[in-house]
Amino acid sequence: MPGLLVRAATLDAAINDAIDLLRGVIYAELTEEEDPSLPRVSHMDDLVLQDGEEARLISCSIHLDMGWSD
């Protein structure tokens, strides 16, 4: 997601924080807009990282069926 930056004490904590943040953004986009639209996937080559920063691809499944639960 363009502009997403997560900092945490450990890599696992940063990944979990990013997943929670993205879940909220996706939920808001799909439920609060008349015409929902999600941003395009960033290409790893387009990311500018500072020393010590790391980029990872995170994927998720979105189930739009009625009755789906975690």
N, C-alpha and C positions, 0 to 999 in steps of 0.2 A: 504494500500500500504506500503510495507516495507520501513522503513526509513523516512516516511512522518511525519514531526513535524511542527505544525502550532501554533503560539502564537499570541494572539490578546487581546485587552482590555476586551472583553466580550466573553462569550461562543458562542453567536449567530454570532459574527464577525469571530471567529475562524472557525466555521462550514462553513460559507459562503466563507471564504478564502480557506478552504480545498476543497470545491466543485469546486471553480474556478481553483485551482491548478490541481486537478484530471481531470477536463474537458480538460485542456491543454495537460496533459500527455497522456490521452486516444486519443485525436485528433492526436497528434504527432505520437503515436505508430501506429494508423490505417492509416495514410496518408503518412508517410515519410519512411516507411520500405517496402521492397519487401515481407517479410514474417512477418506480424505484430504479436506480442505476448504481452499479458498483464501479469503482475505479478499475482501470485495466491493470494487469499484472506488470510490475516493474521488471525490466530486464537487468540481470545482475551486472552486465557490462556498463549500464547507465548510472549505477550507484557510485557516489564519491564517498569513500570511507576515510576517516581520520585514523591516525596511528592507534592501534589497540581496539578499533571497532571491527565487528564481524557481521556479515550479512548471511542470512539463511533463508531458504524457501520454506514456508509453512503452508500446508494445505489443510483444507477442512471440507467436510461433507455437509451440505445443507439439505435437510429433509423437509419438504414442503407438504408432505402428506398429513392429513388430519389424523390426530391420535398419536403422533410420534412423540416419544419422550426420551430423555437422556438415559 
